[in-house]
Amino acid sequence: MDICLHSAGCGGCTFQGKYYSEQLKIKEAELLDLLEKNNVKPLEYLGINPAPDVYGYRNKMEYTFGNEIKDGPLTLGMHKKRHFMSIVTVDNCQIVPEDFNIILSAVLDFAKMEKLSFYNKKNHKGFLRNLVVRKGINTGELLINIVTSTQMDLDREKFVDILMRLELEGNIVGILHTYNDGLADAVNCDRLDILYGRDYYVEKISNLDFKVSAFSFFQTNVKAVDILYNRAVAMLDDIEGKTIFDLYCGTGTISQIVAQKAKKVTGIEIVREAVDSATENAKLNGIHNCKFICGDVFEVLDSMHEVPEVLIVDPPRAGITPKAMDKLISYGVNQILYISCNPKTLAPNLRYFEYYGYKVEKIEGYDNFPMTKHLETVCLLSKVNPNK
């Protein structure tokens, strides 16, 4: 067990200092406890799958500029535990590729050398806000995005030159400058300039290519989610020639995986940029039997006349709303594949499905986020009285 150098201050990893085997036991115990409390008894419990990589697995980090103590030196990293205004520099983070640590250090050195101020969340004065680094784990492509206010100027040429001189394992394909004058403490975009290269990187999952733009959502642990998606789809009966709805589809990753066998796949997602990315990536991969619709899942389903034969749901942490669940149940499909990022909302959702005529056939956990409390779970639900 390697203790992170930042564990005393950084609030990012709640399971630092615990052996990985212990982390898995804690997550499994929580999942089983939640299922028991909700009286959900799967016919087959398949355990917890460990992550392919415990370290260096994250393909995206949003760092914040600030200081650790009032009037102290400039820092760049994560919020300090229980101190919202304090930022801890995390240039030796264990759960990101080493390229991220090198880039963070270089950008922080550049900011200090240029005497650039950070954006103060209280008085809304200052320049530097965030640094966002993304990497294609299977392609090595790096996308770097510095986020600032418009209160100062950035020496763009010098900034690009410093980054391009770094010795990195990956390859920088884009350097971006995002302007954000909003008051919210979030990475928002008023304007985006490309300082070098392009505004996206490419990732590969399950023999498919995905263009990931600066603000697109994409799965954080690519190696783990590749395993999860393929094993999840394998749980379903033969989907050859079937009509599938993929709800809360994000950028349409699993939609495109199942589309290679299914007759037709309709993905529904409320985030417009994710829908646009899904549509573009389907074209990139030559997949023509996928359609993506932007909107609230319940509202879109309520306006559609088409009926699916299989449902795939991958909701946000809040789970599926009762109205949406009622709509899904009304279809009477024989199988529902439920992919969850939050066991606390998964368990009551499963209890609801069981009350209305479904049985949890299989359930399997996936630890896609070592050192953190998060757990992905895959469930296969089958109709108790099919075709009725």
Helices and strands as residue ranges (DSSP letters): H 20-37, E 44-49, E 60-67, E 74-80, E 83-89, H 98-113, E 128-135, E 141-148, H 156-164, E 171-179, E 191-197, E 200-205, E 208-213, H 222-235, E 243-247, H 253-259, E 264-269, H 272-284, E 290-294, H 297-303, E 310-313, H 322-331, E 335-340, H 343-355, E 358-366, E 376-383
